[in-house]
Amino acid sequence: MPTKLVGDSFAPGSITANQLVVGALNPVLTSVAICDSSYNVLDDTAANTGGGFIQVTGTNFTSNSVVVIGTTTATSTTYVNNTTLRAQVQSFAAATYPVYVIDTFDGSTAIRINGITFSNTPIWGTGTTLTGQNSATSFAISLSATSDSSITYSNTTVLPSGTTLLANGYFYGTSNPVSTTTYNFVVKATDTENQDASKSFSITITVPPQTRLYSWGIESNGQVGLNDSVSRSSPVQVGSDTNWNSIKVIRYSAMAIKTNGTLWSWGRNNTGELGLDAPGNRSSPTQVGSDTNWGKIGGIFDNGAAIRTNGTLWTWGSGLLGSTGHNNSVTKSSPTQVGSDTNWNDISVGSYSMAAIRTNGTLWMWGWNTQGQLGLDDTSHKSSPTQVGSDTNWKKVISAERWSAGIKTNGTLWTWGNAGPHLGLNDVAVSRSSPTQVGTLTNWNDISVSTTGFHIMAIKTDSTLWLWGYNNYGQLGQNNIIDKSSPVQVGTGTNWSKISAGAGGNGSGISMAIKTDGTLWSWGRNNEGQLAKNDLIYRSSPVQIGTNTNWSDISAGGHTAIGITLN
């Protein structure tokens, strides 16, 4: 239709007034703005390639106007007024396109050459739940989103106390809540085109339980760890630290690992068994080196052993009879790695012998072997780890004085070494130089052996408690002093949780155990207050130590004992 010019005339009825006005003025396109679904104008300089909403401003728009992107008509165009149009646009490949406003009545057109750019918006790759962290421990997590241009990050709600978010997505800090807390916060990822994507994150900051170390018994070599020469007949806290994780005491020395992975030792140090690379006893816990990746303790006799979290095995102390596993008899006064393998899983220190299990379930032993305690079907000493049989289902092993015991993953119980009731094989005269099954049961769950004595404690999967071996001080908990050469149950309780058998000189056995309710119990010899009953009276059946219900670990050494409380 021809444009109406001033002075033109038309036959009556040939054009309406509305058509005359529309045709008289061409549309003009001034700007294109990116909007949200409610047509609030955003600061984005590009639209989402997946489609979105825009607002077009200019002049001379009519209700017949439509918006065209490149060669594609917008999904919908809404006429607001003669200066504003709103349009919903479909998906476009990332690029810059011309924008047209076309009056569908008369074909008049406005154009903006570089009218709109489509670009990918940020897409988050980081999951909603961030890796949990421990209170008072520094951490760093990189938050990540992707786009077709560089991204900056900013939090739109308050971050956890003590943490910071950098523009590059590096989220770090040290949070120290009073109790375990889950924090929720929102982070916005913004690309170069000011396109953004917000995401809610959560992170749980765990306040580890406070674990305190207690000890008691005779103080002869510093093994009580209280930095004095006073013996104790009831539990006394060692220092003020609250981050003890695992413990082990044997006769006159003790070892422990803290939750931060550091290794500590104290007590007698005649042959470098404390691993401190310096002579002399220690009467309080002393850190072994500076490493923070210690995972499991083997124990201390005249030598010590432990496994790091990387699966490497380390031993030290007397190398007599090859007991440190270094293929010699050289004494080591600091931890020295055994070989180069990284698949050690469990370790036990006996009397000049050691036993270990690899992650593949194989059993290895070395050291003193006069009674066949290495389980190798001979009596030859071994100065380096030697595999016991070919089974690959060993779960736990204990090396003691001239004898050993272990549990397999199928719940069977095995013993070997010098003859006696402690083997649990219903005889007292026959030694075994290879693992021999105790009975036929398949529900054994845990064992503890008096390393320098001759009795054994075991828990079944039903949480019942069983003991056998020598009983000269009532350590079997049977309310008598009769030896037992096969397992006998202690009472009828089904709530036993952790066990520790200890012995000093002359087989002076003691037994300690924790129930599932957190109570601590002891029985056996008590000539040095080692039963923690604040007296020197022997017990032949379990008696509770104090009234606390927060005991989490126990280790009995014969002359002394140490335990951990959880609160």
Residue pairs with C-beta under 8 A, 6 or more apart in sequence:
1 19
1 23
1 106
2 23
3 23
3 24
3 106
4 10
4 15
4 20
4 23
4 24
15 23
19 105
19 106
22 62
22 64
22 103
22 105
22 106
22 108
23 105
23 106
23 108
25 59
25 60
26 60
26 108
26 109
26 110
27 58
27 59
27 60
27 61
27 62
27 65
27 101
27 103
27 108
27 109
27 110
28 58
28 59
28 60
28 110
29 56
29 58
29 99
29 100
29 101
29 110
29 111
29 112
29 115
30 57
30 58
30 59
31 56
31 57
31 58
31 112
32 54
32 55
32 56
32 99
32 112
32 115
32 116
33 41
33 42
33 54
33 55
33 56
33 57
34 41
34 42
34 44
34 45
34 46
34 47
34 52
34 53
34 54
34 116
35 41
35 42
35 52
35 53
35 54
35 55
35 86
36 42
36 53
37 53
39 53
39 55
39 86
41 55
42 194
43 194
44 193
44 194
44 195
44 196
45 117
45 193
45 194
46 116
46 117
46 118
46 119
46 193
46 194
46 195
47 54
47 89
47 92
47 116
47 117
47 118
47 119
48 118
48 119
48 120
48 121
48 195
49 91
49 92
49 93
49 94
49 118
49 119
49 120
49 121
50 91
50 121
51 75
51 88
51 89
51 90
51 91
51 92
52 88
52 89
53 86
53 87
53 88
53 89
54 67
54 74
54 86
54 87
54 89
54 116
55 84
55 85
55 86
55 87
56 67
56 84
56 85
56 86
56 87
56 99
56 101
57 83
57 84
57 85
58 83
58 101
58 110
59 82
59 83
60 82
60 110
61 79
61 81
61 82
61 83
61 84
61 85
61 101
62 79
62 82
62 103
62 105
63 79
64 103
64 104
64 105
65 77
65 79
65 85
65 101
65 102
65 103
65 104
66 73
66 74
66 77
66 101
66 102
66 104
67 73
67 74
67 77
67 85
67 87
67 89
67 99
67 100
67 101
68 74
68 99
68 100
68 101
68 102
69 89
69 92
69 97
69 98
69 99
69 115
69 116
70 92
70 97
70 98
72 90
72 92
74 87
74 88
74 89
74 90
75 87
75 88
75 89
75 90
76 87
76 88
77 85
77 86
77 87
78 85
78 86
78 87
79 85
80 86
85 101
89 116
92 118
93 118
94 118
94 119
94 120
94 148
95 117
95 118
96 114
96 116
96 117
96 118
97 115
97 116
97 117
97 118
98 111
98 112
98 113
98 114
98 115
99 111
99 112
99 115
99 116
100 109
100 110
100 111
100 115
101 109
101 110
101 111
102 108
102 109
102 110
103 109
117 193
119 147
119 148
119 149
119 191
119 193
119 195
120 147
120 148
120 195
121 147
121 191
121 195
121 196
121 197
122 145
122 146
122 147
122 151
122 189
122 190
122 191
122 195
122 196
122 197
123 145
123 146
123 147
123 197
124 144
124 145
124 189
124 197
124 199
125 144
125 145
125 146
126 142
126 143
126 144
126 145
126 199
126 201
128 199
128 200
128 201
128 202
129 201
129 202
129 203
130 141
130 171
130 201
130 202
130 203
131 141
131 203
132 203
132 204
132 205
132 206
133 139
133 175
133 203
133 204
133 205
133 206
134 205
134 206
134 207
134 208
135 175
135 176
135 177
135 180
135 205
135 206
135 207
135 208
136 174
136 176
137 174
138 172
138 173
138 174
139 172
139 173
139 174
140 170
140 171
140 172
141 171
141 172
141 203
142 169
142 170
142 171
143 153
143 165
143 169
143 170
143 171
143 187
143 189
143 201
144 169
145 151
145 153
145 169
145 189
145 197
145 199
147 189
147 191
147 195
148 191
149 191
149 192
149 193
150 191
150 192
151 169
151 189
151 190
151 191
152 167
152 168
152 189
152 190
153 165
153 166
153 167
153 168
153 169
153 187
153 188
153 189
153 190
154 165
154 167
154 187
154 188
154 190
155 165
155 185
155 186
155 187
155 188
156 186
156 187
156 188
156 198
157 184
157 185
157 186
158 185
159 165
159 171
159 173
159 183
159 185
160 173
160 175
160 181
160 183
160 185
160 203
160 205
161 175
161 176
161 177
162 173
162 174
162 175
162 176
163 171
163 172
163 173
163 174
163 175
164 171
164 172
164 173
165 171
165 187
166 172
169 189
171 187
175 183
175 205
176 205
177 205
177 207
178 207
179 207
180 204
180 205
180 206
180 207
181 204
181 205
182 202
182 203
182 204
182 205
183 202
183 203
183 204
183 205
184 200
184 201
184 202
185 200
185 201
186 198
186 199
186 200
186 201
187 198
187 199
187 201
188 196
188 197
188 198
189 196
189 197
189 198
189 199
190 196
208 243
208 259
209 566
209 567
210 242
210 243
210 566
210 567
211 242
211 243
211 244
211 245
211 259
211 552
211 564
211 565
211 566
212 237
212 241
212 242
212 244
212 564
212 565
212 567
213 225
213 237
213 238
213 239
213 241
213 244
213 247
213 256
213 285
213 562
213 563
213 564
214 235
214 236
214 237
214 238
214 562
214 563
214 564
214 565
215 223
215 224
215 225
215 226
215 232
215 235
215 236
215 238
215 254
215 560
215 561
215 562
215 563
216 224
216 232
216 233
216 234
216 235
216 236
216 529
216 530
216 532
216 560
216 561
217 223
217 224
217 231
217 232
217 233
217 528
217 529
217 530
217 532
217 557
217 559
217 560
217 561
218 224
218 231
218 528
218 529
218 530
218 559
218 560
219 226
219 228
219 229
219 230
219 231
219 232
219 283
219 560
220 252
220 559
221 252
221 253
221 267
221 268
221 281
222 266
222 267
222 268
222 281
222 282
222 283
222 284
223 249
223 251
223 252
223 253
223 254
223 266
223 267
223 268
223 557
223 559
223 560
224 230
224 231
224 232
224 236
224 238
224 283
224 560
225 238
225 239
225 254
225 266
225 267
225 283
225 284
225 285
225 562
226 232
226 236
226 238
226 283
226 284
227 283
227 284
228 283
229 283
231 528
231 529
232 529
233 529
233 532
233 533
233 534
233 535
233 536
234 529
234 532
234 533
234 534
234 545
234 546
235 532
235 545
235 546
235 563
238 284
238 285
238 562
239 284
239 285
241 258
243 258
243 259
243 260
244 256
244 257
244 258
244 259
244 564
245 256
245 257
245 258
245 259
245 564
246 256
246 257
246 296
246 297
246 553
247 254
247 255
247 256
247 297
247 553
247 554
247 555
247 562
247 563
247 564
248 254
248 255
248 256
248 297
248 298
248 299
248 300
248 555
249 255
249 267
249 300
249 502
249 555
249 556
249 557
249 560
249 561
249 562
250 299
250 300
250 301
250 349
250 451
250 452
250 557
250 558
251 268
251 301
251 451
251 452
251 504
251 557
251 558
251 559
252 267
252 268
252 557
252 559
253 265
253 266
253 267
253 268
253 269
253 273
253 274
253 300
253 301
253 304
254 265
254 266
254 267
254 300
254 555
254 557
254 560
254 562
255 263
255 264
255 265
255 297
255 299
255 300
255 304
255 306
256 263
256 264
256 265
256 285
256 297
256 562
257 263
257 264
257 294
257 295
257 296
257 297
257 306
258 264
260 292
261 291
261 292
261 293
261 294
261 295
261 309
262 287
262 288
262 290
262 291
262 292
262 294
263 275
263 287
263 288
263 289
263 291
263 294
263 297
263 306
263 335
264 285
264 286
264 287
264 288
265 273
265 274
265 275
265 276
265 282
265 285
265 286
265 288
265 300
265 304
266 274
266 282
266 283
266 284
266 285
266 286
267 274
267 281
267 282
267 300
268 274
268 281
269 276
269 279
269 280
269 281
269 282
270 302
271 302
271 303
271 317
271 318
271 331
272 279
272 316
272 317
272 318
272 331
272 332
272 333
272 334
273 300
273 301
273 302
273 303
273 304
273 316
273 317
273 318
274 282
274 286
274 288
274 300
274 304
275 288
275 289
275 304
275 316
275 317
275 333
275 334
275 335
276 282
276 286
276 288
276 333
276 334
277 333
277 334
278 333
279 333
288 334
288 335
289 334
289 335
291 308
293 308
293 309
293 310
294 306
294 307
294 308
294 309
295 306
295 307
295 308
295 309
296 306
296 307
296 345
296 346
296 347
297 305
297 306
297 347
298 304
298 305
298 306
298 307
298 315
298 347
298 348
298 349
298 354
298 356
299 305
299 348
299 349
299 451
300 317
300 349
301 317
301 349
301 350
301 351
301 352
301 451
301 452
302 317
302 318
302 320
302 323
302 352
303 315
303 316
303 317
303 318
303 319
303 323
303 324
303 332
303 349
303 352
303 354
304 315
304 316
304 317
304 335
304 349
305 313
305 314
305 315
305 316
305 324
305 347
305 349
305 354
305 356
306 314
306 335
306 347
307 313
307 314
307 344
307 345
307 346
307 347
307 356
308 314
310 342
311 341
311 342
311 343
311 344
311 345
311 359
312 337
312 340
312 341
312 342
312 344
313 325
313 337
313 338
313 339
313 341
313 344
313 347
313 356
314 335
314 336
314 337
314 338
315 324
315 325
315 326
315 332
315 335
315 336
315 338
315 354
316 324
316 332
316 333
316 334
316 335
316 336
317 323
317 324
317 331
317 332
317 333
318 324
318 331
318 352
319 326
319 328
319 329
319 330
319 331
319 332
319 383
320 329
320 352
320 368
321 329
321 352
321 353
321 367
321 368
321 369
321 381
321 383
322 328
322 329
322 366
322 367
322 381
322 382
322 383
322 384
323 352
323 353
323 354
323 366
323 367
323 368
324 330
324 332
324 336
324 338
324 354
325 338
325 354
325 366
325 367
325 383
325 384
325 385
326 332
326 336
326 338
326 383
326 384
327 383
327 384
328 383
329 383
338 384
338 385
339 384
339 385
341 358
343 358
343 359
343 360
344 356
344 357
344 358
344 359
345 356
345 357
345 358
345 359
346 356
346 357
346 396
346 397
347 354
347 355
347 356
347 357
348 354
348 355
348 356
348 397
348 398
348 399
349 399
349 451
350 367
350 368
350 373
350 398
350 399
350 400
350 401
350 404
350 451
351 368
351 400
351 401
351 402
351 451
351 452
352 367
352 368
353 365
353 366
353 367
353 368
353 369
353 373
353 374
353 399
353 404
354 365
354 366
354 367
354 399
355 363
355 364
355 365
355 397
355 398
355 399
355 404
355 406
356 363
356 364
356 365
356 385
356 397
357 363
357 364
357 394
357 395
357 396
357 397
358 364
360 392
361 391
361 392
361 393
361 394
361 395
361 409
362 387
362 388
362 390
362 391
362 392
362 394
363 375
363 387
363 388
363 389
363 391
363 394
363 397
363 406
363 435
364 385
364 386
364 387
364 388
365 373
365 374
365 375
365 376
365 382
365 385
365 386
365 388
365 399
365 404
366 374
366 382
366 383
366 384
366 385
366 386
367 374
367 381
367 382
367 383
367 399
368 381
368 402
369 376
369 378
369 379
369 380
369 381
369 382
370 379
370 381
370 402
371 379
371 402
371 403
371 417
371 418
371 431
371 433
372 378
372 379
372 416
372 417
372 418
372 431
372 432
372 433
372 434
373 399
373 400
373 402
373 403
373 404
373 416
373 417
373 418
374 382
374 386
374 388
374 404
375 388
375 389
375 404
375 416
375 417
375 433
375 434
375 435
376 382
376 386
376 388
376 433
376 434
377 433
377 434
378 433
379 433
388 434
388 435
389 434
389 435
391 408
393 408
393 409
393 410
394 406
394 407
394 408
394 409
395 406
395 407
395 408
395 409
396 406
396 407
396 446
396 447
397 404
397 405
397 406
398 404
398 405
398 406
398 447
398 448
398 449
398 451
399 451
400 417
400 449
400 450
400 451
400 452
400 453
400 454
401 451
401 452
401 453
401 454
402 417
402 418
403 415
403 416
403 417
403 418
403 420
403 422
403 423
403 449
403 454
404 415
404 416
404 417
404 449
405 413
405 414
405 415
405 416
405 447
405 449
405 456
406 413
406 414
406 415
406 435
406 447
407 413
407 414
407 444
407 445
407 446
407 447
408 414
410 442
411 441
411 442
411 443
411 444
411 445
411 461
412 437
412 441
412 442
412 444
413 424
413 437
413 438
413 439
413 441
413 444
413 447
413 458
414 435
414 436
414 437
414 438
415 422
415 423
415 424
415 425
415 432
415 435
415 436
415 438
415 456
416 423
416 432
416 433
416 434
416 435
416 436
417 423
417 431
417 432
417 433
418 431
419 427
419 428
419 429
419 430
419 431
420 428
420 454
420 469
420 470
421 428
421 454
421 468
421 469
421 470
421 483
421 484
421 485
422 449
422 454
422 455
422 456
422 468
422 469
422 470
423 432
423 436
423 438
423 485
424 438
424 439
424 456
424 468
424 469
424 485
424 486
424 487
425 432
425 436
425 438
425 485
425 486
426 485
426 486
427 485
428 483
428 485
438 486
438 487
439 486
439 487
441 460
443 460
443 461
443 462
444 458
444 459
444 460
444 461
445 458
445 459
445 460
445 461
446 458
446 459
446 498
446 499
447 456
447 457
447 458
447 459
447 499
448 456
448 457
448 458
448 499
448 500
448 501
449 455
449 456
449 457
449 501
450 456
450 469
450 475
450 501
450 502
450 503
450 507
450 509
450 510
450 556
450 558
451 502
451 503
452 503
452 504
452 505
452 507
452 558
453 469
453 470
453 475
453 501
453 502
453 503
453 504
453 507
453 508
453 509
453 558
454 469
454 470
454 503
454 507
454 509
455 467
455 468
455 469
455 470
455 471
455 475
455 476
455 501
455 503
455 509
455 511
456 467
456 468
456 469
456 501
457 465
457 466
457 467
457 499
457 500
457 501
457 511
457 513
458 465
458 466
458 467
458 487
458 499
459 465
459 466
459 496
459 497
459 499
460 466
462 494
463 493
463 494
463 495
463 496
463 497
463 516
464 489
464 492
464 493
464 494
464 496
465 477
465 489
465 490
465 491
465 493
465 496
465 499
465 513
466 487
466 488
466 489
466 490
467 475
467 476
467 477
467 478
467 484
467 487
467 488
467 490
467 501
467 511
468 476
468 484
468 485
468 486
468 487
468 488
469 476
469 483
469 484
469 509
470 483
470 507
470 509
471 478
471 480
471 481
471 482
471 483
471 484
471 509
472 481
472 483
472 507
472 509
473 481
473 508
473 509
473 510
473 524
473 525
473 538
473 540
474 480
474 481
474 523
474 524
474 525
474 538
474 539
474 540
474 541
475 501
475 509
475 510
475 511
475 523
475 524
475 525
476 482
476 483
476 484
476 488
476 490
476 511
476 540
477 490
477 491
477 511
477 523
477 540
477 541
477 542
478 484
478 488
478 490
478 540
478 541
479 540
479 541
480 540
481 540
490 541
490 542
491 541
491 542
493 515
495 515
495 516
495 517
496 513
496 514
496 515
496 516
497 513
497 514
497 515
497 516
498 513
498 514
498 552
498 553
498 554
499 511
499 512
499 513
499 514
499 554
500 511
500 512
500 513
500 554
500 555
500 556
500 561
501 509
501 510
501 511
501 512
501 556
502 509
502 510
502 511
502 512
502 530
502 555
502 556
502 557
502 558
502 561
503 509
503 510
503 558
504 525
504 528
504 530
504 557
504 558
504 559
505 558
508 524
508 525
508 527
508 558
509 524
509 525
509 558
510 522
510 523
510 524
510 525
510 526
510 530
510 531
510 556
510 558
510 561
511 522
511 523
511 524
511 542
511 556
512 520
512 521
512 522
512 554
512 556
512 561
512 563
513 520
513 521
513 522
513 542
513 554
514 520
514 521
514 551
514 552
514 553
514 554
515 521
517 549
518 548
518 549
518 550
518 551
518 552
518 566
519 544
519 545
519 547
519 548
519 549
519 551
520 532
520 544
520 545
520 546
520 548
520 551
520 554
520 563
521 542
521 543
521 544
521 545
522 530
522 531
522 532
522 533
522 539
522 542
522 543
522 545
522 556
522 561
523 531
523 539
523 540
523 541
523 542
523 543
524 531
524 538
524 539
524 540
525 531
525 538
526 533
526 535
526 536
526 537
526 538
526 539
527 536
527 538
528 536
528 559
528 560
529 535
529 536
530 556
530 558
530 559
530 560
530 561
531 539
531 543
531 545
532 545
532 546
532 561
533 539
533 543
533 545
548 565
550 565
550 566
550 567
551 563
551 564
551 565
551 566
552 564
552 565
552 566
553 563
553 564
554 561
554 562
554 563
554 564
555 561
555 562
555 563
